[in-house]
Amino acid sequence: MELSERLKQVDHLRRAAMGNAKFKASAKQHESALKPKSRALAKSKPRSSFADWAGGK
């Protein structure tokens, strides 16, 4: 399992090195997804509404 994960990582790196534009774009999206989304949170509804919907008032 760990080996296949490592192979996937290496494949991603290889594709990025080759200059696959589509892959680079998706990698950038993934990077931004890991960073804190202060803007996105400001735009989205407050978390309390989700808590209410889930029943955790």
N, CA, C, O and CB atoms as a CASP TS submission, in Angstrom:
PFRMAT TS
TARGET T0000
AUTHOR 0000-0000-0000
METHOD Language model
MODEL 1
PARENT N/A
ATOM      1  N   MET     1       0.840  -1.199   0.000  1.00  0.00           N
ATOM      2  CA  MET     1       0.000   0.000   0.000  1.00  0.00           C
ATOM      3  C   MET     1       0.876   1.251   0.000  1.00  0.00           C
ATOM      4  O   MET     1       0.661   2.172  -0.789  1.00  0.00           O
ATOM      5  CB  MET     1      -0.951   0.004   1.225  1.00  0.00           C
ATOM      6  N   GLU     2       1.869   1.275   0.897  1.00  0.00           N
ATOM      7  CA  GLU     2       2.745   2.441   0.981  1.00  0.00           C
ATOM      8  C   GLU     2       3.546   2.619  -0.302  1.00  0.00           C
ATOM      9  O   GLU     2       3.787   3.743  -0.742  1.00  0.00           O
ATOM     10  CB  GLU     2       3.690   2.313   2.177  1.00  0.00           C
ATOM     11  N   LEU     3       3.954   1.509  -0.895  1.00  0.00           N
ATOM     12  CA  LEU     3       4.758   1.583  -2.117  1.00  0.00           C
ATOM     13  C   LEU     3       3.957   2.204  -3.255  1.00  0.00           C
ATOM     14  O   LEU     3       4.469   3.052  -3.986  1.00  0.00           O
ATOM     15  CB  LEU     3       5.254   0.186  -2.522  1.00  0.00           C
ATOM     16  N   SER     4       2.708   1.787  -3.406  1.00  0.00           N
ATOM     17  CA  SER     4       1.882   2.344  -4.481  1.00  0.00           C
ATOM     18  C   SER     4       1.663   3.835  -4.271  1.00  0.00           C
ATOM     19  O   SER     4       1.651   4.606  -5.230  1.00  0.00           O
ATOM     20  CB  SER     4       0.528   1.617  -4.559  1.00  0.00           C
ATOM     21  N   GLU     5       1.491   4.242  -3.015  1.00  0.00           N
ATOM     22  CA  GLU     5       1.336   5.675  -2.719  1.00  0.00           C
ATOM     23  C   GLU     5       2.589   6.425  -3.139  1.00  0.00           C
ATOM     24  O   GLU     5       2.509   7.503  -3.729  1.00  0.00           O
ATOM     25  CB  GLU     5       1.050   5.905  -1.210  1.00  0.00           C
ATOM     26  N   ARG     6       3.745   5.852  -2.834  1.00  0.00           N
ATOM     27  CA  ARG     6       5.019   6.485  -3.185  1.00  0.00           C
ATOM     28  C   ARG     6       5.148   6.574  -4.708  1.00  0.00           C
ATOM     29  O   ARG     6       5.604   7.586  -5.239  1.00  0.00           O
ATOM     30  CB  ARG     6       6.217   5.692  -2.580  1.00  0.00           C
ATOM     31  N   LEU     7       4.747   5.516  -5.400  1.00  0.00           N
ATOM     32  CA  LEU     7       4.821   5.518  -6.863  1.00  0.00           C
ATOM     33  C   LEU     7       3.913   6.597  -7.440  1.00  0.00           C
ATOM     34  O   LEU     7       4.278   7.267  -8.406  1.00  0.00           O
ATOM     35  CB  LEU     7       4.435   4.136  -7.430  1.00  0.00           C
ATOM     36  N   LYS     8       2.747   6.765  -6.860  1.00  0.00           N
ATOM     37  CA  LYS     8       1.837   7.823  -7.317  1.00  0.00           C
ATOM     38  C   LYS     8       2.499   9.181  -7.158  1.00  0.00           C
ATOM     39  O   LYS     8       2.451  10.012  -8.065  1.00  0.00           O
ATOM     40  CB  LYS     8       0.503   7.781  -6.535  1.00  0.00           C
ATOM     41  N   GLN     9       3.123   9.408  -5.992  1.00  0.00           N
ATOM     42  CA  GLN     9       3.804  10.677  -5.731  1.00  0.00           C
ATOM     43  C   GLN     9       4.868  10.929  -6.787  1.00  0.00           C
ATOM     44  O   GLN     9       4.946  12.017  -7.357  1.00  0.00           O
ATOM     45  CB  GLN     9       4.434  10.682  -4.326  1.00  0.00           C
ATOM     46  N   VAL    10       5.685   9.914  -7.041  1.00  0.00           N
ATOM     47  CA  VAL    10       6.774  10.052  -8.011  1.00  0.00           C
ATOM     48  C   VAL    10       6.205  10.351  -9.392  1.00  0.00           C
ATOM     49  O   VAL    10       6.748  11.177 -10.126  1.00  0.00           O
ATOM     50  CB  VAL    10       7.641   8.772  -8.050  1.00  0.00           C
ATOM     51  N   ASP    11       5.115   9.679  -9.746  1.00  0.00           N
ATOM     52  CA  ASP    11       4.484   9.910 -11.045  1.00  0.00           C
ATOM     53  C   ASP    11       4.003  11.345 -11.149  1.00  0.00           C
ATOM     54  O   ASP    11       4.172  11.984 -12.188  1.00  0.00           O
ATOM     55  CB  ASP    11       3.313   8.940 -11.264  1.00  0.00           C
ATOM     56  N   HIS    12       3.401  11.862 -10.073  1.00  0.00           N
ATOM     57  CA  HIS    12       2.947  13.256 -10.065  1.00  0.00           C
ATOM     58  C   HIS    12       4.117  14.197 -10.282  1.00  0.00           C
ATOM     59  O   HIS    12       4.036  15.132 -11.078  1.00  0.00           O
ATOM     60  CB  HIS    12       2.237  13.592  -8.744  1.00  0.00           C
ATOM     61  N   LEU    13       5.218  13.940  -9.559  1.00  0.00           N
ATOM     62  CA  LEU    13       6.397  14.801  -9.679  1.00  0.00           C
ATOM     63  C   LEU    13       6.944  14.742 -11.103  1.00  0.00           C
ATOM     64  O   LEU    13       7.336  15.761 -11.671  1.00  0.00           O
ATOM     65  CB  LEU    13       7.490  14.382  -8.663  1.00  0.00           C
ATOM     66  N   ARG    14       6.963  13.531 -11.671  1.00  0.00           N
ATOM     67  CA  ARG    14       7.491  13.364 -13.028  1.00  0.00           C
ATOM     68  C   ARG    14       6.629  14.130 -14.029  1.00  0.00           C
ATOM     69  O   ARG    14       7.146  14.799 -14.923  1.00  0.00           O
ATOM     70  CB  ARG    14       7.553  11.867 -13.409  1.00  0.00           C
ATOM     71  N   ARG    15       5.319  14.025 -13.869  1.00  0.00           N
ATOM     72  CA  ARG    15       4.421  14.739 -14.788  1.00  0.00           C
ATOM     73  C   ARG    15       4.626  16.246 -14.677  1.00  0.00           C
ATOM     74  O   ARG    15       4.667  16.950 -15.687  1.00  0.00           O
ATOM     75  CB  ARG    15       2.946  14.382 -14.496  1.00  0.00           C
ATOM     76  N   ALA    16       4.755  16.738 -13.446  1.00  0.00           N
ATOM     77  CA  ALA    16       4.960  18.169 -13.238  1.00  0.00           C
ATOM     78  C   ALA    16       6.271  18.606 -13.880  1.00  0.00           C
ATOM     79  O   ALA    16       6.352  19.683 -14.472  1.00  0.00           O
ATOM     80  CB  ALA    16       4.956  18.510 -11.732  1.00  0.00           C
ATOM     81  N   ALA    17       7.293  17.769 -13.760  1.00  0.00           N
ATOM     82  CA  ALA    17       8.596  18.097 -14.340  1.00  0.00           C
ATOM     83  C   ALA    17       8.509  18.123 -15.862  1.00  0.00           C
ATOM     84  O   ALA    17       9.184  18.919 -16.515  1.00  0.00           O
ATOM     85  CB  ALA    17       9.666  17.085 -13.882  1.00  0.00           C
ATOM     86  N   MET    18       7.684  17.257 -16.419  1.00  0.00           N
ATOM     87  CA  MET    18       7.532  17.203 -17.875  1.00  0.00           C
ATOM     88  C   MET    18       6.793  18.429 -18.394  1.00  0.00           C
ATOM     89  O   MET    18       6.848  18.730 -19.586  1.00  0.00           O
ATOM     90  CB  MET    18       6.789  15.928 -18.289  1.00  0.00           C
ATOM     91  N   GLY    19       6.107  19.132 -17.511  1.00  0.00           N
ATOM     92  CA  GLY    19       5.425  20.347 -17.935  1.00  0.00           C
ATOM     93  C   GLY    19       4.014  20.095 -18.421  1.00  0.00           C
ATOM     94  O   GLY    19       3.528  20.791 -19.312  1.00  0.00           O
ATOM     95  N   ASN    20       3.361  19.118 -17.852  1.00  0.00           N
ATOM     96  CA  ASN    20       1.967  18.837 -18.202  1.00  0.00           C
ATOM     97  C   ASN    20       1.102  19.957 -17.626  1.00  0.00           C
ATOM     98  O   ASN    20       0.887  20.018 -16.415  1.00  0.00           O
ATOM     99  CB  ASN    20       1.510  17.428 -17.661  1.00  0.00           C
ATOM    100  N   ALA    21       0.609  20.833 -18.485  1.00  0.00           N
ATOM    101  CA  ALA    21      -0.107  22.036 -18.035  1.00  0.00           C
ATOM    102  C   ALA    21      -1.333  21.673 -17.194  1.00  0.00           C
ATOM    103  O   ALA    21      -1.570  22.265 -16.141  1.00  0.00           O
ATOM    104  CB  ALA    21      -0.535  22.886 -19.245  1.00  0.00           C
ATOM    105  N   LYS    22      -2.097  20.709 -17.663  1.00  0.00           N
ATOM    106  CA  LYS    22      -3.304  20.308 -16.929  1.00  0.00           C
ATOM    107  C   LYS    22      -2.930  19.844 -15.534  1.00  0.00           C
ATOM    108  O   LYS    22      -3.565  20.218 -14.548  1.00  0.00           O
ATOM    109  CB  LYS    22      -4.064  19.189 -17.680  1.00  0.00           C
ATOM    110  N   PHE    23      -1.881  19.017 -15.464  1.00  0.00           N
ATOM    111  CA  PHE    23      -1.481  18.487 -14.163  1.00  0.00           C
ATOM    112  C   PHE    23      -1.001  19.605 -13.253  1.00  0.00           C
ATOM    113  O   PHE    23      -1.318  19.620 -12.064  1.00  0.00           O
ATOM    114  CB  PHE    23      -0.385  17.429 -14.324  1.00  0.00           C
ATOM    115  N   LYS    24      -0.233  20.546 -13.809  1.00  0.00           N
ATOM    116  CA  LYS    24       0.263  21.663 -13.002  1.00  0.00           C
ATOM    117  C   LYS    24      -0.911  22.445 -12.421  1.00  0.00           C
ATOM    118  O   LYS    24      -0.878  22.854 -11.261  1.00  0.00           O
ATOM    119  CB  LYS    24       1.169  22.595 -13.848  1.00  0.00           C
ATOM    120  N   ALA    25      -1.939  22.648 -13.225  1.00  0.00           N
ATOM    121  CA  ALA    25      -3.111  23.395 -12.763  1.00  0.00           C
ATOM    122  C   ALA    25      -3.774  22.663 -11.593  1.00  0.00           C
ATOM    123  O   ALA    25      -4.119  23.278 -10.584  1.00  0.00           O
ATOM    124  CB  ALA    25      -4.127  23.594 -13.922  1.00  0.00           C
ATOM    125  N   SER    26      -3.945  21.357 -11.736  1.00  0.00           N
ATOM    126  CA  SER    26      -4.592  20.596 -10.667  1.00  0.00           C
ATOM    127  C   SER    26      -3.705  20.565  -9.426  1.00  0.00           C
ATOM    128  O   SER    26      -4.209  20.568  -8.302  1.00  0.00           O
ATOM    129  CB  SER    26      -4.907  19.161 -11.135  1.00  0.00           C
ATOM    130  N   ALA    27      -2.397  20.536  -9.622  1.00  0.00           N
ATOM    131  CA  ALA    27      -1.480  20.548  -8.478  1.00  0.00           C
ATOM    132  C   ALA    27      -1.588  21.876  -7.741  1.00  0.00           C
ATOM    133  O   ALA    27      -1.547  21.916  -6.511  1.00  0.00           O
ATOM    134  CB  ALA    27      -0.021  20.303  -8.938  1.00  0.00           C
ATOM    135  N   LYS    28      -1.729  22.971  -8.503  1.00  0.00           N
ATOM    136  CA  LYS    28      -1.880  24.288  -7.874  1.00  0.00           C
ATOM    137  C   LYS    28      -3.169  24.324  -7.070  1.00  0.00           C
ATOM    138  O   LYS    28      -3.193  24.849  -5.956  1.00  0.00           O
ATOM    139  CB  LYS    28      -1.873  25.418  -8.937  1.00  0.00           C
ATOM    140  N   GLN    29      -4.240  23.771  -7.623  1.00  0.00           N
ATOM    141  CA  GLN    29      -5.517  23.732  -6.911  1.00  0.00           C
ATOM    142  C   GLN    29      -5.361  22.958  -5.610  1.00  0.00           C
ATOM    143  O   GLN    29      -5.891  23.358  -4.573  1.00  0.00           O
ATOM    144  CB  GLN    29      -6.618  23.096  -7.790  1.00  0.00           C
ATOM    145  N   HIS    30      -4.626  21.839  -5.671  1.00  0.00           N
ATOM    146  CA  HIS    30      -4.418  21.022  -4.483  1.00  0.00           C
ATOM    147  C   HIS    30      -3.617  21.804  -3.446  1.00  0.00           C
ATOM    148  O   HIS    30      -3.922  21.756  -2.254  1.00  0.00           O
ATOM    149  CB  HIS    30      -3.699  19.708  -4.844  1.00  0.00           C
ATOM    150  N   GLU    31      -2.594  22.520  -3.902  1.00  0.00           N
ATOM    151  CA  GLU    31      -1.774  23.328  -2.992  1.00  0.00           C
ATOM    152  C   GLU    31      -2.641  24.367  -2.286  1.00  0.00           C
ATOM    153  O   GLU    31      -2.567  24.526  -1.068  1.00  0.00           O
ATOM    154  CB  GLU    31      -0.620  24.022  -3.762  1.00  0.00           C
ATOM    155  N   SER    32      -3.461  25.070  -3.060  1.00  0.00           N
ATOM    156  CA  SER    32      -4.299  26.121  -2.474  1.00  0.00           C
ATOM    157  C   SER    32      -5.326  25.506  -1.521  1.00  0.00           C
ATOM    158  O   SER    32      -5.751  26.145  -0.559  1.00  0.00           O
ATOM    159  CB  SER    32      -5.013  26.936  -3.587  1.00  0.00           C
ATOM    160  N   ALA    33      -5.719  24.264  -1.796  1.00  0.00           N
ATOM    161  CA  ALA    33      -6.680  23.600  -0.921  1.00  0.00           C
ATOM    162  C   ALA    33      -6.057  23.302   0.440  1.00  0.00           C
ATOM    163  O   ALA    33      -6.755  23.260   1.453  1.00  0.00           O
ATOM    164  CB  ALA    33      -7.189  22.303  -1.568  1.00  0.00           C
ATOM    165  N   LEU    34      -4.734  23.095   0.458  1.00  0.00           N
ATOM    166  CA  LEU    34      -4.059  22.807   1.723  1.00  0.00           C
ATOM    167  C   LEU    34      -3.859  24.069   2.550  1.00  0.00           C
ATOM    168  O   LEU    34      -3.776  24.011   3.777  1.00  0.00           O
ATOM    169  CB  LEU    34      -2.714  22.139   1.465  1.00  0.00           C
ATOM    170  N   LYS    35      -3.782  25.218   1.863  1.00  0.00           N
ATOM    171  CA  LYS    35      -3.576  26.483   2.576  1.00  0.00           C
ATOM    172  C   LYS    35      -4.881  26.930   3.226  1.00  0.00           C
ATOM    173  O   LYS    35      -5.958  26.605   2.727  1.00  0.00           O
ATOM    174  CB  LYS    35      -3.046  27.579   1.614  1.00  0.00           C
ATOM    175  N   PRO    36      -4.803  27.671   4.330  1.00  0.00           N
ATOM    176  CA  PRO    36      -6.034  28.166   4.974  1.00  0.00           C
ATOM    177  C   PRO    36      -6.823  29.080   4.039  1.00  0.00           C
ATOM    178  O   PRO    36      -6.255  29.969   3.404  1.00  0.00           O
ATOM    179  CB  PRO    36      -5.694  28.919   6.273  1.00  0.00           C
ATOM    180  N   LYS    37      -8.119  28.858   3.961  1.00  0.00           N
ATOM    181  CA  LYS    37      -8.953  29.626   3.022  1.00  0.00           C
ATOM    182  C   LYS    37      -9.669  30.754   3.759  1.00  0.00           C
ATOM    183  O   LYS    37     -10.858  30.644   4.058  1.00  0.00           O
ATOM    184  CB  LYS    37      -9.986  28.704   2.318  1.00  0.00           C
ATOM    185  N   SER    38      -8.961  31.823   4.048  1.00  0.00           N
ATOM    186  CA  SER    38      -9.592  32.939   4.759  1.00  0.00           C
ATOM    187  C   SER    38     -10.661  33.588   3.886  1.00  0.00           C
ATOM    188  O   SER    38     -11.739  33.925   4.377  1.00  0.00           O
ATOM    189  CB  SER    38      -8.534  33.987   5.178  1.00  0.00           C
ATOM    190  N   ARG    39     -10.375  33.764   2.599  1.00  0.00           N
ATOM    191  CA  ARG    39     -11.344  34.393   1.687  1.00  0.00           C
ATOM    192  C   ARG    39     -12.573  33.520   1.515  1.00  0.00           C
ATOM    193  O   ARG    39     -13.704  34.001   1.576  1.00  0.00           O
ATOM    194  CB  ARG    39     -10.703  34.666   0.319  1.00  0.00           C
ATOM    195  N   ALA    40     -12.341  32.223   1.298  1.00  0.00           N
ATOM    196  CA  ALA    40     -13.453  31.305   1.058  1.00  0.00           C
ATOM    197  C   ALA    40     -14.368  31.244   2.281  1.00  0.00           C
ATOM    198  O   ALA    40     -15.591  31.199   2.146  1.00  0.00           O
ATOM    199  CB  ALA    40     -12.926  29.895   0.711  1.00  0.00           C
ATOM    200  N   LEU    41     -13.773  31.244   3.466  1.00  0.00           N
ATOM    201  CA  LEU    41     -14.588  31.187   4.683  1.00  0.00           C
ATOM    202  C   LEU    41     -15.407  32.461   4.836  1.00  0.00           C
ATOM    203  O   LEU    41     -16.543  32.418   5.308  1.00  0.00           O
ATOM    204  CB  LEU    41     -13.699  30.975   5.924  1.00  0.00           C
ATOM    205  N   ALA    42     -14.833  33.596   4.438  1.00  0.00           N
ATOM    206  CA  ALA    42     -15.549  34.862   4.541  1.00  0.00           C
ATOM    207  C   ALA    42     -16.759  34.864   3.607  1.00  0.00           C
ATOM    208  O   ALA    42     -17.816  35.396   3.948  1.00  0.00           O
ATOM    209  CB  ALA    42     -14.613  36.042   4.213  1.00  0.00           C
ATOM    210  N   LYS    43     -16.593  34.261   2.419  1.00  0.00           N
ATOM    211  CA  LYS    43     -17.684  34.224   1.442  1.00  0.00           C
ATOM    212  C   LYS    43     -18.780  33.254   1.876  1.00  0.00           C
ATOM    213  O   LYS    43     -19.968  33.550   1.751  1.00  0.00           O
ATOM    214  CB  LYS    43     -17.151  33.829   0.061  1.00  0.00           C
ATOM    215  N   SER    44     -18.366  32.090   2.387  1.00  0.00           N
ATOM    216  CA  SER    44     -19.337  31.043   2.693  1.00  0.00           C
ATOM    217  C   SER    44     -20.164  31.395   3.928  1.00  0.00           C
ATOM    218  O   SER    44     -19.834  32.314   4.678  1.00  0.00           O
ATOM    219  CB  SER    44     -18.625  29.707   2.904  1.00  0.00           C
ATOM    220  N   LYS    45     -21.237  30.647   4.117  1.00  0.00           N
ATOM    221  CA  LYS    45     -22.110  30.885   5.269  1.00  0.00           C
ATOM    222  C   LYS    45     -21.370  30.529   6.555  1.00  0.00           C
ATOM    223  O   LYS    45     -20.436  29.728   6.533  1.00  0.00           O
ATOM    224  CB  LYS    45     -23.422  30.061   5.149  1.00  0.00           C
ATOM    225  N   PRO    46     -21.778  31.111   7.660  1.00  0.00           N
ATOM    226  CA  PRO    46     -21.143  30.776   8.942  1.00  0.00           C
ATOM    227  C   PRO    46     -21.298  29.301   9.273  1.00  0.00           C
ATOM    228  O   PRO    46     -22.260  28.660   8.848  1.00  0.00           O
ATOM    229  CB  PRO    46     -21.737  31.622  10.067  1.00  0.00           C
ATOM    230  N   ARG    47     -20.371  28.774  10.015  1.00  0.00           N
ATOM    231  CA  ARG    47     -20.388  27.346  10.329  1.00  0.00           C
ATOM    232  C   ARG    47     -21.579  26.980  11.204  1.00  0.00           C
ATOM    233  O   ARG    47     -22.017  25.830  11.199  1.00  0.00           O
ATOM    234  CB  ARG    47     -19.093  26.942  11.023  1.00  0.00           C
ATOM    235  N   SER    48     -22.106  27.939  11.951  1.00  0.00           N
ATOM    236  CA  SER    48     -23.214  27.654  12.862  1.00  0.00           C
ATOM    237  C   SER    48     -24.415  27.105  12.086  1.00  0.00           C
ATOM    238  O   SER    48     -25.154  26.266  12.602  1.00  0.00           O
ATOM    239  CB  SER    48     -23.616  28.928  13.645  1.00  0.00           C
ATOM    240  N   SER    49     -24.613  27.572  10.854  1.00  0.00           N
ATOM    241  CA  SER    49     -25.748  27.093  10.066  1.00  0.00           C
ATOM    242  C   SER    49     -25.600  25.601   9.783  1.00  0.00           C
ATOM    243  O   SER    49     -26.586  24.864   9.787  1.00  0.00           O
ATOM    244  CB  SER    49     -25.866  27.884   8.744  1.00  0.00           C
ATOM    245  N   PHE    50     -24.371  25.158   9.538  1.00  0.00           N
ATOM    246  CA  PHE    50     -24.155  23.733   9.308  1.00  0.00           C
ATOM    247  C   PHE    50     -24.403  22.950  10.599  1.00  0.00           C
ATOM    248  O   PHE    50     -24.978  21.862  10.572  1.00  0.00           O
ATOM    249  CB  PHE    50     -22.721  23.476   8.784  1.00  0.00           C
ATOM    250  N   ALA    51     -23.963  23.514  11.730  1.00  0.00           N
ATOM    251  CA  ALA    51     -24.180  22.850  13.020  1.00  0.00           C
ATOM    252  C   ALA    51     -25.681  22.701  13.273  1.00  0.00           C
ATOM    253  O   ALA    51     -26.134  21.666  13.763  1.00  0.00           O
ATOM    254  CB  ALA    51     -23.506  23.650  14.178  1.00  0.00           C
ATOM    255  N   ASP    52     -26.450  23.745  12.935  1.00  0.00           N
ATOM    256  CA  ASP    52     -27.902  23.682  13.104  1.00  0.00           C
ATOM    257  C   ASP    52     -28.490  22.584  12.224  1.00  0.00           C
ATOM    258  O   ASP    52     -29.359  21.827  12.654  1.00  0.00           O
ATOM    259  CB  ASP    52     -28.549  25.042  12.769  1.00  0.00           C
ATOM    260  N   TRP    53     -28.002  22.509  10.980  1.00  0.00           N
ATOM    261  CA  TRP    53     -28.520  21.516  10.051  1.00  0.00           C
ATOM    262  C   TRP    53     -28.198  20.111  10.546  1.00  0.00           C
ATOM    263  O   TRP    53     -29.011  19.195  10.415  1.00  0.00           O
ATOM    264  CB  TRP    53     -27.941  21.737   8.646  1.00  0.00           C
ATOM    265  N   ALA    54     -26.998  19.947  11.119  1.00  0.00           N
ATOM    266  CA  ALA    54     -26.582  18.631  11.598  1.00  0.00           C
ATOM    267  C   ALA    54     -27.260  18.280  12.920  1.00  0.00           C
ATOM    268  O   ALA    54     -27.197  17.135  13.366  1.00  0.00           O
ATOM    269  CB  ALA    54     -25.065  18.583  11.759  1.00  0.00           C
ATOM    270  N   GLY    55     -27.904  19.259  13.542  1.00  0.00           N
ATOM    271  CA  GLY    55     -28.607  18.992  14.788  1.00  0.00           C
ATOM    272  C   GLY    55     -27.736  19.229  16.007  1.00  0.00           C
ATOM    273  O   GLY    55     -28.104  18.825  17.110  1.00  0.00           O
ATOM    274  N   GLY    56     -26.577  19.881  15.833  1.00  0.00           N
ATOM    275  CA  GLY    56     -25.696  20.141  16.971  1.00  0.00           C
ATOM    276  C   GLY    56     -25.803  21.579  17.422  1.00  0.00           C
ATOM    277  O   GLY    56     -24.797  22.279  17.532  1.00  0.00           O
ATOM    278  N   LYS    57     -27.043  22.029  17.688  1.00  0.00           N
ATOM    279  CA  LYS    57     -27.266  23.453  18.011  1.00  0.00           C
ATOM    280  C   LYS    57     -26.462  23.842  19.240  1.00  0.00           C
ATOM    281  O   LYS    57     -26.514  24.993  19.673  1.00  0.00           O
ATOM    282  CB  LYS    57     -28.775  23.740  18.247  1.00  0.00           C
TER
END
